[in-house]
Amino acid sequence: MRITILIPLFYKDRGHAMKREMVQTRRINNRGIDRKFSLYDVEQFIREAGAEHVTEDAVLSLERELNSLAERITNRAQRYANHAGRKRLTESDIKLASEG
């Protein structure tokens, strides 16, 4: 299920506060869990690795691990970018964060 969420953003333009809405689409399952990765894609990834039969628990477990790994790498990369005095993450930040 996909849910579209409107998030109001405020910014200043010539001294006047203006409001703009950003549309953000999120994958949310029937239990209300925000999914970063499609469960179908995770299952296909497992099947491409050679598994013929895949249980739902295996897919959910790998999805949790992928979320955790992506979050750790992103947080570490953000620290590297901050240390370098940048606000923008670069490919080198991600590569460095995934190595260590």
N, C-alpha and C positions, 0 to 999 in steps of 0.2 A: 504494500500500500504506500502511496506517496501522498504526503501532506504538504501543501504550500503554506509557508509562514511569511507574513509581512512584518518586517522589522523596521521601525521608524529610525531614520538616521538624521541627526541634526548637524548642520554645518553653517558657518557664517559666510555671507555673501554681501560685501559692501556694507558691513555693519549691521545687517538684518539677519536674524536667525531664521533660517529656512528649514523646511522639513521635506525629506525625500524618503520614499519607501523602497527598500531593497527586497526583492523577492528571493526567498531561499527555499529550495526544495530539499526535503529530507526523506530518507527511507525510514519508515517507522512500521514495525510489525504490529500484529494485533495485541501484543502484550505491552505496547508502549515503549519498546526499546529502540533507541536511535541507532540505526545501523550505518556504519561507514562503508562496509563492503557488502555487496550483494551476496546473499547465501547461494544463489544459483552459480555465481562466478567462483565462489569458494569451492563448491561441489565440483565444478568443471576442472578447477585447478587440481583437486585431489584425483579426479579421474585421469587427467593428463599425466599424472605421476605414476599411473599404472594400476590404480585400484579399480576393480570391476564392480564391487558392491560398496556403497557408502551409506553409513547410518546418519540420521539427523544429528545425533550427539557428536559424531566426528566432525560434521560440518560446523556446528555451533562452537565446538572446542577450538577448531582452527581459526574461526572468525574472531573469537576472543583473543587468541594469541596474536593474530595479525594486528588487531586494534591496539593491543598492548605494545607490540614491537614498534608500530608506526608512531604511537604517542611518545615512547621513549626516544626514538631517533629524532622526532620533531622537536621535543623539548631540549635535547642536547644540542641540536643544530641551532636553535634559537639562542642558547647561551653562547655558542661560538660567534654568532652574528653580533650579539650584544657586546661581546668582548672586543670585537673588531670595530665597534662604533657604528654598526649598520643596523637598520631596522628591517631590511629586506634579506630574506634567506636566499642563498645562492646554491647552485649545484655542488660547489666545493664544500659548503657547510654540511649538506646532507651526506656526501661521501665520507667526510671526516667523522661525522657523528655515527655513521653506520659501521665504521671500522673499529671504533673503540667501545 
